[in-house]
Amino acid sequence: MMLADGELIATGAVVIANGLQAVNLLPDLPMQAKKGHLLITDRYPSTIRHQILKLGYIKSAHNTTGTSVAFNVQPRPTGQVLIGSSRQFDNADPAIEPAILARMLRRASNYLPQLLTLNAICAWTGFRPATHDGLPLIGPAVHFADGIPAWLATGHEGLGVTTALATAKLIAAQMTGAFADVLIDATPYSLARFRVNDPCPSLS
């Protein structure tokens, strides 16, 4: 396989696990950016001792269209409080949007009114890799350069870290055929569910 800088790498398989950048390699992947805002406060030790989120967080956070905000507050080891979160489709602008932050804070203050008394020191945005049906892409990607088999591990949206171990097990089982060691059905996460015809261009 030849990299963009001309370097050649010999490999028997490739795992594509680089989030949104996967579409740079496979432009027809059914994946899009989902913009999100986060805000962090100054240091207020013992304000909260564990993560707090509303029961309907998953439903609010994983809409497939439009803009949504959800209550999710986490204490940091520094004594700061991390406040989230938002989701936006069809917005590739990394700029912070005060209106979205205001919606987030109003939602959070409904659960923790004390948050309105804390000094916020930083806000930022990022882009999560999201598929059209809200499920990640875990499994074969048809082919890669020079016929090298490729495997997808992307599209987890905001759950990539928490589901990394299960994703690794699914990928390893599919690559080695050791399905007996995995109790998770990989079918719902397969690229084949979108019925695309070989979305992987030749990169040789």
Contacts in CASP RR format, 6 or more apart in sequence:
PFRMAT RR
TARGET T0000
AUTHOR 0000-0000-0000
METHOD contacts of the structure
MODEL  1
MMLADGELIATGAVVIANGLQAVNLLPDLPMQAKKGHLLITDRYPSTIRH
QILKLGYIKSAHNTTGTSVAFNVQPRPTGQVLIGSSRQFDNADPAIEPAI
LARMLRRASNYLPQLLTLNAICAWTGFRPATHDGLPLIGPAVHFADGIPA
WLATGHEGLGVTTALATAKLIAAQMTGAFADVLIDATPYSLARFRVNDPC
PSLS
1 8 0 8 1.000
1 9 0 8 1.000
1 10 0 8 1.000
1 11 0 8 1.000
1 14 0 8 1.000
1 144 0 8 1.000
1 145 0 8 1.000
1 146 0 8 1.000
1 148 0 8 1.000
1 203 0 8 1.000
1 204 0 8 1.000
2 8 0 8 1.000
2 9 0 8 1.000
2 145 0 8 1.000
2 203 0 8 1.000
2 204 0 8 1.000
3 9 0 8 1.000
11 148 0 8 1.000
12 148 0 8 1.000
12 149 0 8 1.000
13 148 0 8 1.000
13 149 0 8 1.000
13 150 0 8 1.000
13 151 0 8 1.000
13 175 0 8 1.000
14 144 0 8 1.000
14 148 0 8 1.000
14 149 0 8 1.000
14 150 0 8 1.000
14 151 0 8 1.000
15 150 0 8 1.000
15 151 0 8 1.000
15 152 0 8 1.000
15 153 0 8 1.000
15 171 0 8 1.000
16 22 0 8 1.000
16 25 0 8 1.000
16 26 0 8 1.000
16 141 0 8 1.000
16 150 0 8 1.000
16 151 0 8 1.000
16 152 0 8 1.000
16 153 0 8 1.000
16 154 0 8 1.000
17 152 0 8 1.000
17 153 0 8 1.000
17 154 0 8 1.000
18 154 0 8 1.000
19 129 0 8 1.000
19 154 0 8 1.000
19 155 0 8 1.000
19 156 0 8 1.000
20 31 0 8 1.000
20 33 0 8 1.000
20 127 0 8 1.000
20 128 0 8 1.000
20 129 0 8 1.000
20 154 0 8 1.000
22 29 0 8 1.000
22 31 0 8 1.000
22 129 0 8 1.000
22 137 0 8 1.000
22 152 0 8 1.000
22 154 0 8 1.000
22 155 0 8 1.000
23 29 0 8 1.000
23 31 0 8 1.000
25 200 0 8 1.000
25 203 0 8 1.000
26 141 0 8 1.000
26 199 0 8 1.000
26 200 0 8 1.000
26 201 0 8 1.000
27 199 0 8 1.000
27 201 0 8 1.000
28 196 0 8 1.000
28 199 0 8 1.000
29 137 0 8 1.000
29 152 0 8 1.000
29 154 0 8 1.000
29 191 0 8 1.000
29 199 0 8 1.000
30 131 0 8 1.000
30 132 0 8 1.000
30 137 0 8 1.000
30 191 0 8 1.000
30 194 0 8 1.000
30 196 0 8 1.000
31 129 0 8 1.000
31 130 0 8 1.000
31 131 0 8 1.000
31 132 0 8 1.000
31 137 0 8 1.000
31 154 0 8 1.000
31 155 0 8 1.000
32 89 0 8 1.000
32 130 0 8 1.000
32 131 0 8 1.000
32 132 0 8 1.000
33 91 0 8 1.000
33 92 0 8 1.000
33 127 0 8 1.000
33 128 0 8 1.000
33 129 0 8 1.000
33 130 0 8 1.000
34 87 0 8 1.000
34 88 0 8 1.000
34 89 0 8 1.000
34 127 0 8 1.000
34 128 0 8 1.000
34 129 0 8 1.000
34 130 0 8 1.000
34 157 0 8 1.000
35 86 0 8 1.000
35 87 0 8 1.000
35 88 0 8 1.000
35 89 0 8 1.000
35 91 0 8 1.000
35 92 0 8 1.000
35 93 0 8 1.000
35 94 0 8 1.000
35 125 0 8 1.000
35 126 0 8 1.000
35 127 0 8 1.000
35 128 0 8 1.000
36 85 0 8 1.000
36 86 0 8 1.000
36 87 0 8 1.000
36 88 0 8 1.000
36 100 0 8 1.000
36 125 0 8 1.000
36 126 0 8 1.000
36 127 0 8 1.000
36 128 0 8 1.000
37 84 0 8 1.000
37 85 0 8 1.000
37 86 0 8 1.000
37 96 0 8 1.000
37 97 0 8 1.000
37 100 0 8 1.000
37 101 0 8 1.000
37 104 0 8 1.000
37 123 0 8 1.000
37 124 0 8 1.000
37 125 0 8 1.000
37 126 0 8 1.000
38 82 0 8 1.000
38 83 0 8 1.000
38 84 0 8 1.000
38 85 0 8 1.000
38 123 0 8 1.000
38 124 0 8 1.000
38 125 0 8 1.000
39 82 0 8 1.000
39 83 0 8 1.000
39 84 0 8 1.000
39 101 0 8 1.000
39 104 0 8 1.000
39 105 0 8 1.000
39 120 0 8 1.000
39 122 0 8 1.000
39 123 0 8 1.000
40 76 0 8 1.000
40 80 0 8 1.000
40 81 0 8 1.000
40 82 0 8 1.000
40 83 0 8 1.000
40 120 0 8 1.000
40 121 0 8 1.000
40 122 0 8 1.000
40 123 0 8 1.000
41 80 0 8 1.000
41 81 0 8 1.000
41 83 0 8 1.000
41 115 0 8 1.000
41 118 0 8 1.000
41 119 0 8 1.000
41 120 0 8 1.000
41 121 0 8 1.000
42 80 0 8 1.000
42 118 0 8 1.000
42 119 0 8 1.000
42 120 0 8 1.000
42 121 0 8 1.000
43 78 0 8 1.000
43 79 0 8 1.000
43 80 0 8 1.000
44 79 0 8 1.000
44 80 0 8 1.000
44 81 0 8 1.000
44 118 0 8 1.000
45 79 0 8 1.000
46 79 0 8 1.000
47 75 0 8 1.000
47 79 0 8 1.000
47 81 0 8 1.000
47 114 0 8 1.000
47 118 0 8 1.000
48 73 0 8 1.000
48 75 0 8 1.000
48 81 0 8 1.000
48 112 0 8 1.000
49 75 0 8 1.000
50 75 0 8 1.000
51 72 0 8 1.000
51 73 0 8 1.000
51 74 0 8 1.000
51 75 0 8 1.000
52 71 0 8 1.000
52 72 0 8 1.000
52 73 0 8 1.000
52 74 0 8 1.000
52 111 0 8 1.000
52 112 0 8 1.000
53 70 0 8 1.000
53 71 0 8 1.000
53 72 0 8 1.000
53 73 0 8 1.000
54 60 0 8 1.000
54 70 0 8 1.000
54 71 0 8 1.000
54 72 0 8 1.000
54 111 0 8 1.000
56 70 0 8 1.000
57 70 0 8 1.000
57 71 0 8 1.000
57 72 0 8 1.000
60 68 0 8 1.000
60 69 0 8 1.000
60 70 0 8 1.000
60 71 0 8 1.000
61 68 0 8 1.000
61 70 0 8 1.000
61 72 0 8 1.000
61 85 0 8 1.000
61 87 0 8 1.000
61 158 0 8 1.000
62 87 0 8 1.000
62 134 0 8 1.000
62 157 0 8 1.000
63 87 0 8 1.000
64 89 0 8 1.000
64 132 0 8 1.000
64 133 0 8 1.000
64 134 0 8 1.000
65 89 0 8 1.000
66 87 0 8 1.000
66 88 0 8 1.000
66 89 0 8 1.000
66 90 0 8 1.000
67 86 0 8 1.000
67 87 0 8 1.000
67 88 0 8 1.000
67 89 0 8 1.000
67 100 0 8 1.000
68 86 0 8 1.000
68 87 0 8 1.000
69 84 0 8 1.000
69 85 0 8 1.000
69 86 0 8 1.000
69 87 0 8 1.000
69 100 0 8 1.000
69 103 0 8 1.000
69 104 0 8 1.000
69 107 0 8 1.000
70 84 0 8 1.000
70 85 0 8 1.000
70 86 0 8 1.000
70 87 0 8 1.000
70 107 0 8 1.000
71 84 0 8 1.000
71 107 0 8 1.000
71 108 0 8 1.000
71 110 0 8 1.000
71 111 0 8 1.000
72 83 0 8 1.000
72 84 0 8 1.000
72 85 0 8 1.000
73 81 0 8 1.000
73 82 0 8 1.000
73 83 0 8 1.000
73 84 0 8 1.000
73 108 0 8 1.000
73 111 0 8 1.000
73 112 0 8 1.000
73 115 0 8 1.000
74 81 0 8 1.000
74 82 0 8 1.000
75 81 0 8 1.000
75 82 0 8 1.000
76 82 0 8 1.000
81 115 0 8 1.000
81 118 0 8 1.000
83 104 0 8 1.000
83 105 0 8 1.000
83 108 0 8 1.000
83 115 0 8 1.000
83 120 0 8 1.000
84 104 0 8 1.000
84 108 0 8 1.000
85 104 0 8 1.000
86 100 0 8 1.000
86 103 0 8 1.000
86 104 0 8 1.000
87 128 0 8 1.000
88 100 0 8 1.000
89 130 0 8 1.000
92 127 0 8 1.000
94 125 0 8 1.000
94 126 0 8 1.000
94 127 0 8 1.000
95 125 0 8 1.000
96 123 0 8 1.000
96 124 0 8 1.000
96 125 0 8 1.000
101 123 0 8 1.000
105 115 0 8 1.000
105 116 0 8 1.000
108 115 0 8 1.000
109 115 0 8 1.000
109 116 0 8 1.000
128 156 0 8 1.000
128 157 0 8 1.000
128 158 0 8 1.000
129 154 0 8 1.000
129 155 0 8 1.000
129 156 0 8 1.000
129 157 0 8 1.000
130 155 0 8 1.000
130 157 0 8 1.000
131 137 0 8 1.000
131 155 0 8 1.000
131 157 0 8 1.000
132 194 0 8 1.000
133 193 0 8 1.000
134 157 0 8 1.000
135 188 0 8 1.000
135 189 0 8 1.000
136 153 0 8 1.000
136 154 0 8 1.000
136 155 0 8 1.000
136 156 0 8 1.000
136 157 0 8 1.000
136 159 0 8 1.000
136 160 0 8 1.000
136 163 0 8 1.000
136 167 0 8 1.000
136 189 0 8 1.000
137 152 0 8 1.000
137 153 0 8 1.000
137 154 0 8 1.000
137 155 0 8 1.000
137 189 0 8 1.000
137 190 0 8 1.000
137 191 0 8 1.000
138 152 0 8 1.000
138 153 0 8 1.000
138 167 0 8 1.000
138 170 0 8 1.000
138 171 0 8 1.000
138 186 0 8 1.000
138 189 0 8 1.000
138 190 0 8 1.000
139 151 0 8 1.000
139 152 0 8 1.000
139 153 0 8 1.000
139 170 0 8 1.000
139 171 0 8 1.000
139 174 0 8 1.000
139 186 0 8 1.000
139 189 0 8 1.000
139 190 0 8 1.000
139 191 0 8 1.000
140 149 0 8 1.000
140 150 0 8 1.000
140 151 0 8 1.000
140 152 0 8 1.000
140 174 0 8 1.000
140 190 0 8 1.000
140 191 0 8 1.000
141 150 0 8 1.000
141 151 0 8 1.000
141 152 0 8 1.000
141 191 0 8 1.000
141 199 0 8 1.000
141 200 0 8 1.000
142 150 0 8 1.000
142 191 0 8 1.000
142 198 0 8 1.000
142 199 0 8 1.000
142 200 0 8 1.000
143 149 0 8 1.000
143 150 0 8 1.000
143 198 0 8 1.000
143 200 0 8 1.000
143 202 0 8 1.000
144 150 0 8 1.000
144 200 0 8 1.000
144 203 0 8 1.000
145 202 0 8 1.000
145 203 0 8 1.000
145 204 0 8 1.000
146 202 0 8 1.000
146 204 0 8 1.000
150 200 0 8 1.000
151 171 0 8 1.000
151 174 0 8 1.000
151 175 0 8 1.000
152 191 0 8 1.000
153 167 0 8 1.000
153 168 0 8 1.000
153 171 0 8 1.000
156 163 0 8 1.000
156 167 0 8 1.000
160 167 0 8 1.000
166 184 0 8 1.000
169 181 0 8 1.000
169 182 0 8 1.000
169 184 0 8 1.000
170 182 0 8 1.000
170 184 0 8 1.000
170 186 0 8 1.000
170 189 0 8 1.000
172 178 0 8 1.000
173 179 0 8 1.000
173 181 0 8 1.000
173 182 0 8 1.000
173 186 0 8 1.000
174 186 0 8 1.000
187 193 0 8 1.000
191 199 0 8 1.000
END
